[in-house]
Every structure is written in C-alpha cells, then in structure tokens.
Amino acid sequence: MKIKKICCIGAGYVGGPTMSVIASQCPEIQVTVVDLSKERIDLWNHSDLDKLPVYEPGLKELVAKTRGKNLFFSTEIDTAIDEAEMIFISVNTPTKTYGKGKGQAADLKNIELCARNIAKVAKTNKIVVEKSTLPVRTAQAIKSILDNTGNGVDFEILSNPEFLAEGTAVDDLLNADRVLIGGAETPKGQAAKDALSSIYENWLPKDRILQTNVWSSELSKLVANAFLAQRVSSINSISALCEKTDANVAEVSRAIGYDSRIGSKFLNSSVGFGGSCFQKDILNLVYIAQSYGLQEVADYWEQVIIMNDYQKRRFAENIVTTLYNTVSGKKIVFYGWAFKKDTNDTRESAAIYVADALLDEKAEIVVYDPKVPEAQVYADLDYLGTRSPEENRRLLKVVNDPMEASKKAHAIAILTEWDEFKAYDWKSIYENMLKPAFIFDGRRLLEKEIMEAIGFDYYKIGQS
Ligand SMILES: NC(=O)c1ccc[n+]([C@@H]2O[C@H](COP(=O)([O-])OP(=O)(O)OC[C@H]3O[C@@H](n4cnc5c(N)ncnc54)[C@H](O)[C@@H]3O)[C@@H](O)[C@H]2O)c1
C-alpha cells in the first residue's frame, strides 16, 4: 500500500519536527498536522519563521521548504482524518494528576479522544500509528475503541515510538539510529508495517528499520528512556562522591566511558535531567511494574527518579550553604531555564526546582535564557503552586540582558548548557558582581582554572 496522505494529530515537539522531516523527504506525500490549539497552529503558520512554537536547529529551514507545498498545519482535524490513509497520534501523554495512578501512570485522556475522533470520522480503512509514548498494551485499548464505535471500517494499529532528542531533533530524525515499528503479526499487520517502513526508507537504510510485535515496540520506548535516564542518575550519584573524595567526575566518566562495554554517551554529570519524557516515562514504567505485582522491578527504576531529585536538591542546598547559610534578599542570577540547550522547552527543567527551593529561602532570582520567554518561566513556577503568582513575580525577574543581570549579583547559577554562556566576558561579569563572587556551575560548562584566575569562587558539580 502506497501512502499519499498523512494526518498527524498533535503539533508539538514531536509532531511538528517529525512531520516536517517526513514532508521534506517524501515530496509525493501530503502531510497535514492538526491540533486542538488554534494558537499553536497559528504559530506554525506564522510568516515569521522565528515565531514557530518549537525551536530546534534546522527546523525553520525545513518548514520554509515544505509549508504550503506538501506540509500543512490546520485545526480542521476531522477533514485531515477523513482524507488520510495513515494517521499518526502524537499528542501529549503526561503523568496523571488525579485519580488512580495519580503521580505515576500516563494520562491517556488525549489518546482516547483521538481514537474516538478517528472512529467517528473515518469512512475508509486507516492505519493508525501511535507516535506518542504509551504504556505497553495501549494499542489494545485504541483498537477496542476504534472497532466498537467506528463505521465498520478496518483499522490497523502500529506502534512507532519517537526517539528524537530535543535540541537535535532534526538531525536525529534525518539520521535515526533506528526506527521501531510494532504491529500485529497478521498479513494485514505486516502490510501496514511495510507501508510505514517504506516512508522511512525514503531516507534511511532498510536495516535501521526494526519491525517487532506491537507490545515490544510500546515497551521498548519506555525502556530506552529508562536506560538513558539511569545512566544520568548513575553518574550523578558518583558526582556527589567525587565532591567528597577529590576525585573528578569528568575524569571518572572518561575512564569508564573508554570501556567499550560501557561507552561514553550520557555520562555527563549535571544538576539533573529534565524534559517532558524521562521522569514521566520512568514513573509510568514503575506504575506498570507495580500493577503486575513486580514491586522489586518498580523499586529498582524508581530509584532513578529519587537520585535525580536528590541531585537538584543537593545543588540548591549547596548554594544556600556556600552563601553563608542564607540567601534571603540575595541576588542569584540563573543563566538558563530550558531543560537543555538548543530547545525552548522547559518541561521538568532542573531550573524550576532549584528556583523553587531558593525562593523558599527568600532569594531574589534573576533569570536569563536565550530562548525561553518570561511568561513561560512564570507559568512553570506558578504550576508548582508553592507560592502565589504575585510572590513569584515579586521574588523572581526575567531579563533579556545577561550582562546587566550580573550587576550587584551575589552568585550566578548555570542551569542550562547554552554555548553562548561559554563565550561571555566573564571578567566583566566578575567586575559587575558583589564580592566574593560565586558561580555554581550545574552543567560543568566553564573552566575552573580560568574562573578562579579571574577571582570567582567557582563550584563545579562533581569536583571538590
Ligand atoms: N518531546 C520529546 O522530546 C518527545 C520525544 C519522544 C517522544 N515523545 C512523546 O511524544 C508525545 C508528544 O510529545 P510532545 O513533546 O510533542 O507534546 P506537546 O505537548 O509538545 O504536543 C502535544 C500536542 O497535542 C495536542 N493535543 C492534545 N490532545 C489533542 C487532541 N485530542 N486532538 C488534537 N490535538 C491534541 C496539544 O494541543 C499539543 O499541541 C508524548 O507522548 C511524548 O511522551 C516526546
């Protein structure tokens, strides 16, 4: 089966970049990305490509090339579903904040809404692709909704989890290590898997496209994120030990990473991982293990989150202790708010939790981030509900000038590894600050010797 029209439900950090890449690599396929949010769709259609709702290196160039030709962004969800032979579901699946599984299970409300919408609209056979990250066996629920409320048309469900990392999404999509396609082990399931595979084969070698049964595919995505996050928590646990023993976490990482059985990736110690996926997916894995009575499995993976929370808390506590046990009324500048460099995404960013802890101590925080707007910073803090929105705005300011921010600051905390921070005139920053001038480098971005030579009291995570 040759796919000519694709619909993608969900125009977020996955739907937008993924579909832009498919459209750019498959000019013969018409791709329509739909979303309930008119505001988001309007931004995807904005004439100024710097206003796209997702910032990713290389993304605006792809959108410029394809938008209005074979890539469309729309709120006409029903029309796009009706016309497409293949429908990707790429909506958000956050951790539940209510009811059974609160704080752990994935909230599948959006997924169910999509399934019901497809069932209502579809008049011809459809291949429905789970692009969102979902608990294992979700395809069964989707199939049941589609088969019981549909118009008698045939639905094949595929799992095709997305492995892109924000900040390098376009490159990750164009040069994917692998694409995973799970589907039913039946002739129709095989045909659907091959139809999706042939789309990716437009730019990826066939041997990188793995086909599995649908449950392995769903579970593999959760497991991949759990393994990646586990590496970060493992090295972060060692960073605390390094600080006590005069070992240097960078040297330890290098020493173990040279072992080809271990490998060097994901061994950078930091203030803790963030992003919309790692925590949510591990909590979901924990919940699933518990629901099958596998308590030891659940406890094992939960420790990855516990260690990550410890790392964020430890960083904030170290700031307070070092600043003579009080930060009340002290100006602490945050360089970076995004959860990592080269993205404007702030979900679960370590900066939010470090700020929250310091605001509890009545610090005065000034935030500079090259891509995150003021409204987002306040939305992140308000969402925690720790204090009133008014108090958040009184204690924390967001600025556009990093040099200006440093004036009369007691300390600077580096929370995101933006490249531009490395190039700053740190001598001038030092002169701007109150003395002693402290830097707390949560990303191991700067050179200790250089910073100390300038005069800073410099703390680098994982180094005494
Ligand atoms: N962000 C990542 O790096 C990443 C990577 C791999 C996988 N994932 C997974 O991909 C999925 C999407 O993540 P995201 O970061 O793109 O989320 P997102 O919040 O950026 O985007 C989701 C979009 O879906 C829309 N939406 C929700 N319900 C809808 C409905 N019923 N109809 C139409 N639109 C609807 C929302 O308005 C939103 O714009 C999640 O399951 C996530 O776990 C994310």
The ligand as an SDF file (V2000), in Angstrom:
LIG
                    3D

 44 48  0  0  0  0  0  0  0  0999 V2000
    9.2310   15.8910   23.4610 N   0  0  0  0  0  0  0  0  0  0  0  0
   10.0470   14.8870   23.2070 C   0  0  0  0  0  0  0  0  0  0  0  0
   11.2710   15.0420   23.1880 O   0  0  0  0  0  0  0  0  0  0  0  0
    9.4940   13.5190   22.9180 C   0  0  0  0  0  0  0  0  0  0  0  0
   10.3540   12.5630   22.3680 C   0  0  0  0  0  0  0  0  0  0  0  0
    9.8390   11.3120   22.0960 C   0  0  0  0  0  0  0  0  0  0  0  0
    8.5080   11.0230   22.3950 C   0  0  0  0  0  0  0  0  0  0  0  0
    7.7080   11.9690   22.9450 N   0  0  0  0  0  0  0  0  0  0  0  0
    6.2990   11.6360   23.1810 C   0  0  0  0  0  0  0  0  0  0  0  0
    5.5320   12.2060   22.1440 O   0  0  0  0  0  0  0  0  0  0  0  0
    4.2490   12.6270   22.6260 C   0  0  0  0  0  0  0  0  0  0  0  0
    4.0340   14.0900   22.3140 C   0  0  0  0  0  0  0  0  0  0  0  0
    5.0270   14.8480   22.9830 O   0  0  0  0  0  0  0  0  0  0  0  0
    5.2810   16.3800   22.6630 P   0  0  0  0  0  0  0  0  0  0  0  0
    6.5020   16.7600   23.4100 O   0  0  0  0  0  0  0  0  0  0  0  0
    5.2090   16.5980   21.1980 O   0  0  0  0  0  0  0  0  0  0  0  0
    3.9900   17.0250   23.3530 O   0  0  0  0  0  0  0  0  0  0  0  0
    3.4420   18.5180   23.1740 P   0  0  0  0  0  0  0  0  0  0  0  0
    2.7310   18.8440   24.4120 O   0  0  0  0  0  0  0  0  0  0  0  0
    4.5570   19.4110   22.7060 O   0  0  0  0  0  0  0  0  0  0  0  0
    2.4070   18.4260   21.9530 O   0  0  0  0  0  0  0  0  0  0  0  0
    1.2150   17.7060   22.0090 C   0  0  0  0  0  0  0  0  0  0  0  0
    0.1510   18.4520   21.2150 C   0  0  0  0  0  0  0  0  0  0  0  0
   -1.0140   17.6360   21.1330 O   0  0  0  0  0  0  0  0  0  0  0  0
   -2.1560   18.4780   21.1570 C   0  0  0  0  0  0  0  0  0  0  0  0
   -3.3240   17.6730   21.5140 N   0  0  0  0  0  0  0  0  0  0  0  0
   -3.6080   17.0790   22.7040 C   0  0  0  0  0  0  0  0  0  0  0  0
   -4.7670   16.3990   22.6220 N   0  0  0  0  0  0  0  0  0  0  0  0
   -5.2380   16.5700   21.3690 C   0  0  0  0  0  0  0  0  0  0  0  0
   -6.3880   16.1010   20.6800 C   0  0  0  0  0  0  0  0  0  0  0  0
   -7.2720   15.2970   21.2700 N   0  0  0  0  0  0  0  0  0  0  0  0
   -6.5550   16.4900   19.3780 N   0  0  0  0  0  0  0  0  0  0  0  0
   -5.6540   17.2930   18.7760 C   0  0  0  0  0  0  0  0  0  0  0  0
   -4.5480   17.7490   19.3800 N   0  0  0  0  0  0  0  0  0  0  0  0
   -4.3340   17.3980   20.6540 C   0  0  0  0  0  0  0  0  0  0  0  0
   -1.7920   19.5370   22.1630 C   0  0  0  0  0  0  0  0  0  0  0  0
   -2.5710   20.7050   21.9760 O   0  0  0  0  0  0  0  0  0  0  0  0
   -0.3050   19.7570   21.8550 C   0  0  0  0  0  0  0  0  0  0  0  0
   -0.1060   20.8210   20.9350 O   0  0  0  0  0  0  0  0  0  0  0  0
    4.2520   12.2990   24.1230 C   0  0  0  0  0  0  0  0  0  0  0  0
    3.6420   11.0450   24.3120 O   0  0  0  0  0  0  0  0  0  0  0  0
    5.7220   12.2150   24.4540 C   0  0  0  0  0  0  0  0  0  0  0  0
    5.9690   11.3530   25.5340 O   0  0  0  0  0  0  0  0  0  0  0  0
    8.1670   13.2230   23.1830 C   0  0  0  0  0  0  0  0  0  0  0  0
  1  2  1  0
  2  3  2  0
  2  4  1  0
  4  5  1  0
  4 44  2  0
  5  6  2  0
  6  7  1  0
  7  8  2  0
  8  9  1  0
  8 44  1  0
  9 10  1  0
  9 42  1  0
 10 11  1  0
 11 12  1  0
 11 40  1  0
 12 13  1  0
 13 14  1  0
 14 15  2  0
 14 16  1  0
 14 17  1  0
 17 18  1  0
 18 19  2  0
 18 20  1  0
 18 21  1  0
 21 22  1  0
 22 23  1  0
 23 24  1  0
 23 38  1  0
 24 25  1  0
 25 26  1  0
 25 36  1  0
 26 27  1  0
 26 35  1  0
 27 28  2  0
 28 29  1  0
 29 30  1  0
 29 35  2  0
 30 31  1  0
 30 32  2  0
 32 33  1  0
 33 34  2  0
 34 35  1  0
 36 37  1  0
 36 38  1  0
 38 39  1  0
 40 41  1  0
 40 42  1  0
 42 43  1  0
M  CHG  2   8   1  16  -1
M  END
$$$$
